[in-house]
Amino acid sequence: MKNIFPTLIPFGYCSKTFGYKGEIKIMLNFKYKENATPKFIWCHQYGKPVPYFVEDFTLLNDNECSVKLEDISNENDASQFRNKEFFIEKELIDNYFIAPKLNKDIVGFNVLQNGTTIGELKEIQENKIGHPIMLILNQNDEILIPFVEEFIYKIDEENKIIEVKLPEGLLDLYI
């Protein structure tokens, strides 16, 4: 069966409702380009991504915004989005956010944590409904790490190094 949904990239999650007219506060994964309001954003409902039309998208500070969605008119309606992740189509993300590179330019970079080499980035695998995944080769082991801003500390293009900050125990699953 053909997938009818576009490839989606998570750009943030709803931390709480905001005000009494149905606005929500979204904690952003990426820096937002001011004066660029998306027409719609996606949220998973009932196991599938659902598009919501955006009435207003206001930056509150560098890492959070308030969003008013069409047909969400009160705090009770907005509460369904609490702690849910929001997505935007991969093709549109550069129109609204300054997102980390998702191209082949960083394939081949060494991946390090705390100065220790984890391995070489072999591929970035696209995920239809979630985060892209870094496939890292460590000797003969394949390590899969979500390619999200929370885990990427720094990308040094000159020295071809990706420094990561991973949750404790994640690498223990592989090494």
Secondary structure in CASP SS format (residue, H / E / C, confidence):
PFRMAT SS
TARGET T0000
AUTHOR 0000-0000-0000
METHOD secondary structure of the structure
MODEL  1
M C 1.00
K C 1.00
N C 1.00
I C 1.00
F C 1.00
P C 1.00
T C 1.00
L E 1.00
I E 1.00
P E 1.00
F E 1.00
G E 1.00
Y E 1.00
C E 1.00
S E 1.00
K E 1.00
T E 1.00
F E 1.00
G C 1.00
Y C 1.00
K C 1.00
G C 1.00
E E 1.00
I E 1.00
K E 1.00
I E 1.00
M E 1.00
L E 1.00
N C 1.00
F C 1.00
K E 1.00
Y E 1.00
K C 1.00
E C 1.00
N C 1.00
A C 1.00
T C 1.00
P C 1.00
K C 1.00
F E 1.00
I E 1.00
W E 1.00
C E 1.00
H E 1.00
Q E 1.00
Y C 1.00
G C 1.00
K E 1.00
P E 1.00
V E 1.00
P E 1.00
Y E 1.00
F E 1.00
V E 1.00
E E 1.00
D E 1.00
F E 1.00
T E 1.00
L E 1.00
L E 1.00
N E 1.00
D C 1.00
N C 1.00
E E 1.00
C E 1.00
S E 1.00
V E 1.00
K E 1.00
L E 1.00
E C 1.00
D C 1.00
I C 1.00
S C 1.00
N C 1.00
E H 1.00
N H 1.00
D H 1.00
A H 1.00
S H 1.00
Q H 1.00
F H 1.00
R C 1.00
N C 1.00
K C 1.00
E E 1.00
F E 1.00
F E 1.00
I E 1.00
E E 1.00
K H 1.00
E H 1.00
L H 1.00
I H 1.00
D H 1.00
N H 1.00
Y H 1.00
F E 1.00
I E 1.00
A C 1.00
P C 1.00
K C 1.00
L C 1.00
N C 1.00
K H 1.00
D H 1.00
I H 1.00
V C 1.00
G C 1.00
F C 1.00
N E 1.00
V E 1.00
L E 1.00
Q E 1.00
N C 1.00
G C 1.00
T E 1.00
T E 1.00
I E 1.00
G E 1.00
E E 1.00
L E 1.00
K E 1.00
E E 1.00
I E 1.00
Q E 1.00
E C 1.00
N C 1.00
K C 1.00
I C 1.00
G C 1.00
H C 1.00
P C 1.00
I E 1.00
M E 1.00
L E 1.00
I E 1.00
L E 1.00
N E 1.00
Q C 1.00
N C 1.00
D E 1.00
E E 1.00
I E 1.00
L E 1.00
I E 1.00
P E 1.00
F C 1.00
V C 1.00
E C 1.00
E C 1.00
F C 1.00
I E 1.00
Y E 1.00
K E 1.00
I E 1.00
D E 1.00
E C 1.00
E C 1.00
N C 1.00
K C 1.00
I E 1.00
I E 1.00
E E 1.00
V E 1.00
K C 1.00
L C 1.00
P C 1.00
E C 1.00
G C 1.00
L C 1.00
L H 1.00
D H 1.00
L H 1.00
Y C 1.00
I C 1.00
END
